[in-house]
Amino acid sequence: MTVLSTEARPNLAARRPPPRRSPWPALVATAYAAAQLAVVVPHLGLEWDETVYVSQVDPRHPAAYFSAPRSRGISFLAAPVLAATGSTTVLRVVLALLSAAALYAAYRVWQPLLGPGRTALAALLFAGLWTTLLYGSQAIPNLWVALSAVAATGWFLRAVRPQARRRALLGLGAMVAAATIFRFSDGIWLALPLLAACAIVPAWRRPAPAIAVVAGLVVGSAQWITEAYVRWGGVGARLHLSSATEGGMGAHWAGGMAWRSLNGPLLCRPCHVRLTHPELTLWWLALPVLALIACVLARRTRRGAATLLPVTCAAALSIPYLLLIDYSAPRFLLPAYALLALPLATLTAHGVQSVRGPRVRTLAAGLVAVLLALHLSAQYQVLDRNAADARATADRYRSAADGLRRLGLTTPCLVSGAHAPPIGYYAGCASANVGGNNRDTTAHTLLRRAAHEPTAVLTRTRSGPPSYARTWSPRPLPGTGLTAYLPPPHYTS
């Protein structure tokens, strides 16, 4: 009987097929894209803030006033699509697909830390929120900050390992830069807890992760800081004007407003709305309690950092929207939701696995699945209502723009007053305002422009004209609740 030598023996291990990757994270991202394309994308026009962002890079429309607090990251993201086509539907489809890919990529960073099952559950918890679904295809920065923050915290935890690879440091710096490009202030609030973690945790006191965070912050803020000097005379001046635009940054408790506007409206300013369907807000009220429980349990396991860091970053990113402004919008807390989904997924998995007995464990998993299905169903109901409201608002903007064109406003033209940026965008006109949060001109300058180009001042029908347009002719815009005031025919030369 011949005995094979070691060299002659077949490598049985080499013949084993590589372990199959779990399809669950990819399936969640696919379902997220499909839900957007089916529910949100069709017939959804551009909202107010979107018209400001896309007008900056749309060659077919004059750029609206870009106020001091804004950042240009979302405009850069939309620029290639707008260079090729002016179709809102195409823009929506591209952003829906990109956001689904970004969702997969952001949570995929966490798979080596949590495992595929918990990572997929975290992605599902975040993707299933009505705000996540509504804003995935919109040119609004908050969702992209959220996904950048998820990826940044994941890369950070991989970068602080003793044998960390270079790609973890590159990923960390890139994601901090991305969050900062999309929204400068959010990038600062994200970087602060990461840098604090480098200083507080003894095992993480290495220069490389901190340098990656700082480098990402510097790269991401370069454009915002440069624009601050070019347009406003410096960072301090821009921050001061940003505070004024936001209504005065300071000690404000906005938690109650965030809760009341959780199911809409899309912007609560001034925020005097009553809470609708309080039963659908129970998940939001439970978030801090569940996060605290997850942190307590994390101290007993080896996954403490993977729980505590997302919770800390979520808390930091929530500070400006809960403590420093006096208005609210459901999308403001998207970064916090995206990060809290990670410890909540871990807590859920831990709860199911801690149940003894296969039958009881199966029942526990089934109960979790039922609760998740009920939650997703409730989120869909809220999404359907808010998407319909968004469509109706965009339709009113388009109707007002059509009315202005029938009144003779053709490019080049100027629109001022109530809802000037979106209506001006749809009409192909420039927009300017002499008051409010988006003040960018004076009455004298506006009157001088009105002498050389078709101009309309929009007000709510019951408000009457502004003082500088008292002699102008009122022209109601049916179906919009607005009246356009036009200068006398001899006024324009």
Buried (B, 14 or more C-beta within 10 A) or exposed (E): EEEEEEEEEEEEEEEEEEEEEBEBBBBBBEBBBEBBBEBBBEEBBBBBBBBBBBBBBBEEBBBBBBBBBBBBBBBBBBBEBBEEEBEBBEBBBBBBBBBBBBBBBBBBBBBEBBBBBBBBBBBBBBBBBBBBBBBBBBBBBBBBBBBBBBBBBBBBBBBBEEEBEEEBBBBBBBBBBBBBBBBBBBBBBBBBBBBEBBEEEEEBEEEBBBBBBBBBBBBBBEBBBEBBEEEBEEBEBBBBBBBBBBBEBEEBEBEEBBBBBBBBBBBBBEBEBEEBEEEBBEBBEEBEEBBEBBBEBBEEEEBEBBBBBBBBBBBBBBEBBBBBBBBBBBBBBBBBBBBBBBBBBBBBBBBBEEBEEEEEBEEBBEEBEEEBEEBBEBBBEBBEBBBEEBBEBBBBBBBBBBBBBEBEBEBEBBBBBBBBBBBBBBBBBBBBBBEEEBBBBEBEEBBEBBEEBBBBBBBEEEEEBBEBBEEBEBBEBEEBBBBBBBBEEEEEE
